[in-house]
Amino acid sequence: MKILWLATVIFPPLAEHLNVKIPNKCGWLYSAAKNLLYNTDEIKLGVVIPIRELSNARKVVLDRITYYVIPAPPIDSYNKRNVLDCKFAIEDFKPDLIHIYGSENSISAAICKANGGMCKTLVNIQGLASGIVHYADGGLSWWNKLTNVTPLDFYAGTFLLNIKRRFRNRSECEDYVIKHVTDIVGRTQWDHDHVLTLSPNIRYHFMNETLRDTFYEEPVWSYDNCKKHTIFVSNSEEPLKGAHQVISALPIIIKQYPDTVVNFCGSDVMSSDWRSIIRFQGYHLYLRKLIKKHGLQQHVNFLGPLTEEKMKQALLDAHVYLMPSAIENSSNSLCEAQMLGVPVVASYCGGTPTLVEDGKTGFLYRYEEIEMLAQRIIQMFAKPDLSTLSESERTVALTRHDRKANALSLIEIYNEILKA
């Protein structure tokens, strides 16, 4: 069985081979590839990977994986060259099935165009641009979007006022992809309902994800070793991730717990270094103003981008992991927190209720309600024993993200599609 994947992030062995930076995110996809090949000798795996640093397509074979490395197009548009690069990979590898990871990227549309319906095609839902677009600005007011503009926004066109438009452009790629594939893999009730609304006759397959290797290993979270009254938020780079809601709720928490600190994974919006400031986009500027408005400079830290190992340590250090997003399908960071047993508080949005049972494997609140956010955190801080919650999270997550079970499930899906 020959399976050709389309992945939008470079795998670590390939990055080392090409001497390019290993990305901090999406290590779960490489982990899934390794576990797929570990559990079967029947699959030959090819992977198409777009990389911005390249000007010409090339083929590389490493560790049982045949890579087709191609120049990356912009996220919301592709051209004839991109289609030809994908066509080269398809014709050279001759797959029985094409498996696309992510429906909303232009390269996903390009490979569908290159395939031309010749080979059965499966798409793995990551986010859904058509479902995200309504929440893309995180509820920011028109005035806040208008008045937070940086030189980089003028240069790159990344104005907050344009953020929904960018997702609409991506949803056009997504619409094309979903109409030109035979099967969908999803993992939440939210993506199931959205996909079947877009394409009622498509075949939908449920499958959980495999996480990054580090999160299956010891140590795990413990109340005794965590830093009390420390909150960890894994993304502060865009409005839909809700960092501004956390900052707005923080004064309420501080009244009860004055030593509270929030650690954000993301750009240091409080930096005074001009080299950092010139990279600010409008949302960074907005967060900076909001922190100063509430006098929270001593209560927030921005950790920059984190490697897999540093992300795990940040989670182990936290008293609570907080996912404050306006919308998510299934947050891998939330799943990683549950794998470690870190107490979770999350906004009730998108596919999150599939992952968190309120009061048993975390606590939920409405995104708009900063008062509820604050009280859920205060509730967690007040508990002298979080071991029951921590153990419940780990039990559910270990089953949901079982590497062997997920690999065998994917093999079963492949066989089912090819026999259909």
N, C-alpha and C positions, 0 to 999 in steps of 0.2 A: 504494500500500500504506500503510495507516494503522496505526501501531504505538503502543500506549499503554503506557508504562513506569510501574512503581511504583518509586520510589527513596526510600530512607529518609534521605537527606542532601540538603541544599539545594545547588543548583548556584551557583557564584560570581556569574554575571550576575543571577540572581534575588535572591540575598542583597543585592547592591548596590541593586537596584531596590526591594526592600522595606526597605532600611536595617536589615538584621539582620547579625549576625556571620557572616563566612565561616568554615566549619568547617575544621579542620586535616586531617581525614581524609576518605577516600573521594573525593579529587579524581580518582582513576582513572575513576570513573563518568562524570563530566563530560567527561573526555578521550575516553572511549569514544563518548559521544554526538556529540561534535564530529567524530570520525573516521568515524563511521557516515554522518553527513550529508555530509561532505566527499567520500565515495566513491560516493554515489548521489544522484540527484535524484528517485528513484522513491518514497522513503519520506517520509511526513509523520509527524513525531514529536510525541507528546503525553507529558507526564510528570506523574504525580501525586506530590506531595511533601508529607508531613505535617510541620508546624512547630508547636512548642509555643507560640510567641509569639502565634499567631493564635487568634481566637475564632470567625471566620466564614470559610467557603470562598470562594475567589475564582479568577478565570481571568486569566492574564497571558500575553501573546504577546511573546517576545523571540528574535531571531536564529534564525528558522525552528523554534523550539520553542514549543509551546503548553503552558503550565504550569497545572495545577490544584492550587492550594495549599490544603490543608485542615488543620484543627486535628489535632494528633497525639494519639493515645490512649496509655495506658500500654503498655509494650513487650509485656506478657503478657496483655492483655485489651482487648476493644473493645466498643462499644455500638451501639445502633440509629443514633445520629447519625453515627458513623463509616461505617457501611454506606451511609447515605443520601448522604453526601458523595462516596463512591466511585461510587455509582450515578449521581450527577449528572455526574461526569467521563466515565463510560462512555457515557451517553446523549447528552451534548453532543458528544463527540469521535467517537463511532461507529467504534471501531477494528475492524480486521480481526483483530487479534491483541493480547492483553494479555501483556506481559512483566514479570514480577515479579522484582525483585532482592532476594533474601533470603527464605528459607522460614520463618524462625523468629519473625518479628515479627507482632504482633496485626493490624497494618494489612494485612498480606498475606492473613490469613484474612478480614478485612473486605471486601477487594476481590473475593475469591473468592465470598463470600456475596452481594455486590452483583451480580456477574456472573451468578450462578445457572446456569452452564453454557451461557449463550447464545453466548459468544465463545470461540474456542480460546485457551488460556492456557498460557504457558510460565513456568517459574520457574528463576531462576539461583541455584544453590546458593552461598551464601557460607560460613557455618558451618552445622553441623547440630546443633541443640540436643540431639537424641536421642543423637547420638554423643559430644557434649561433656560431657553431664551426669555421666558416670562420673568425669571428670577435673576437674570444675569447681572443686574445693577445692585443686587443686594438690598433693594428698597431705598437706595439713596435718593434724596430729593433732587428735583431739577436744578435747584440753586446750588446744592453741593457739587453736582456734576459740572455745572457751568463755572464755578469759582475756584475749582481745584485743577489747574492746568500747569504743566511744566514744559520747559524747552524740549524735553524728549518727546512729549506728546505731539508738539508741532512737527518734530522731525519724523517720527514714526507713525503718526496718525492714531495714537492710542488714547484719544480723548475719552473720558468717562461717558460723554454724551453719545459716543459711537458704539458703546459696548454691546447693546442689544442688536445693533445692525450687524456686528461681526458674527454673532451667534446665528442670526438669520441667514447669513451667507453660508455658514457651515451646515445649517439645516438643509440647504439646497443640495449640497453634496450628499448628505445623509439620505435625503429622499430618493436620490438617484440610486444609491447603494442598496437600500432596502427593496427597491423595485426590481433590482437586477441580481438578487441572490435567491437561492432556493430555501435556505434554512437560517435560523437565528438561534444563537445561544445566549441566554440571559440568566439572571440569578436573583431577581427580586420581583415582587408583585408589581412594582411601579414600572419596570422596563417591560414586563409581560403585557401590561395593559396598554402602554403607549405603542408598542410594536404592533399589537393586533389591531389597534385603532388605525395605524398607518397602512397596514397590509393584512386584512382579515384572513386571507387564505394561506399565509406563510406558515411553515412548520416551525414551531417554537420548541426548543429543548432547554431544560433547566440543568444547570451545572454550577457548582460552587467553585471558587477560585483557590488556587494554591498561593500561599504568601511567600515572602522572602525567607531564605534559609535561616537567618539569624533568629527569627522569632519562634522557631521550633526548638531552640536550644535554651539551656539554663544560662543565667539565672532568670527567675520570674519575679514579678512584683511582690513586695511584702510591705505591710503597714509599718513595720519597725524600721525598715531601711529607706523609706521614701522621705522626701523633704516636705514636712508638714506645711499645709496651706499654699502649696505650689501647684499651679494649673499649667498644663501643657496644651497648646493649640498647634496643630501640625501644618497649617497653611495660612499665611496672612497676605498673600500676593494679589488677590483680586476680590472685588466686593462680594461676590456670591459666596465666598468662604466665611464671611461674617465676622472678621476681626473687629470691625467697628462696633458690632453689637456687644462683644466682650468688653471692650473699653467703656462703653456706655453703662454696662452693668456693674463694672468693677467698683465704683464708689459705694454701691449698696453693700457689696461683700465686705469692703474695707471697714465699714461701720461696725461690723460684727467681728471681723478678723483683720486687724490693722497691719499684720505682717504678710498679707497675701501678696504673692508675686505670680505674674503670668509670663511664661516663656513661650514666645512665638517662634515657629520655624518660618523664616522669611527675612527679607531685606531689613536692615537696621534703619528704620525711618527716623530715628532720633540722632543719627550720625551727624557729626559736624565736619567730617572729611569731605572736601569738595568733590573728590572722585566718586564718592557714594551719592552725593546730592545730585550730580548731573545725570545719574541713572534713575532718579525718581520719576515715577509716573504720577498721574493725578491722584490715584488712590493712596499712594505712599504719603503724598502731601496732606491729604485729608486725615489720615491716621495721625500724622505728626501734630496737626492742629488740634485734633480731638484729645490727644494725650495731654498736651499743654493746657488746654481749656479746663480739664478736670484735675490738673496738677498731679498726674500719675507717673511722672518720670521715674520715680524710685520703685514703682510697682510693676514695671514691664521690662522685659528683656527680649531682644530680637537676635536669634541665634544664627541667622544666615541659613544657607542651604545645608542640610545635614546628610551625611553618609548613612548607610544602613545601620552601622554600628552606633553612630552618634544618635540616631533617631531612637534606637532601642534604649540607650542610656538615658535620654531625655524622658522617655516614657517611664522607665524604672524610677527615676528621681521624682516623678510627679505624684502628688497626692490624688489628683483627679485628671483624667484626660477629658478635654472638652472639644466636641465637634459642633461648632456654631453655624454651620452652613445654611444658606437659604434653600439650597437644593443639592442633593447627592443621589446617585443611584445606589452604589454600595461603596462606602469609603474604606479603602484598604488600610488607612491609618487607624480607623476605628476598629477594624478587624484585628490589626496587629496589637492594639491596646488590649482587646479582649483576650487574645492569645497569651498575653503576659499576665492577665488578671488585673490590669490597672482599672480602678473604678471609672466608669464611663458616664458622662452626661452628654446628651446629644439632642439637637433640634429634631422635632418630628417633621420630617420632610422626605419626599421621594421614596427611595427604597429602604430608608433607615429602619422603619418598623419591622421589616423582614429580619433585620440583624439584632435589634434590641427589643427585648420584652420588658416593658416599663416596670421597674421595681424588682426585677429578677436578674436581668443581665445588663443593667444600666438604668439610667433615668432619662426620660424624655420631657421636652417642653416645646412650646410653640416658638418658632423663630422670632416673631415680632415682639414677643413678650420678654423684655430684658429683666423684668421683675421676676418672672418664673425662672429664667436662667440663673439669676443671682440666688434665689431661694433653693434651687436644686444644689448649687455648689455649697451653700451654707449648710444644707441638710447633710451633705457628704462630710464636710469638715467636722460637724458635730458628732458624728458616729464614732464611738471609741473602738468599734470592731467592724471592719469591712471584709472580713475573711469569707463570710458566706457569699456575698456578692462577687468577690474576686474568684472564688472557686466555681461559682455558677457560670461566670463569663468564660473561664478557661474550659470548662466541660463542654459547653456549647461550641466554642470556637475550635477546639481540637477535633471535634466531629465534623464541623462544617468545612474545615480547611485540611482535612486528612489528605496527605499528598498522594498516597497510593490509590485511595478511593476516587479522588478527582481524576487521576490519570486514567484509571480503568473506565470511569464514566465517559471521558472524552473518547477513548478508543471505541466504546460501545456506540456513541453518537456517530462517529465516523462510519462504522460498519452499517449502522441503520440508514444513514444517508446514501451510502453507495449501493445498498440493496434496494432502495426505494425506486 
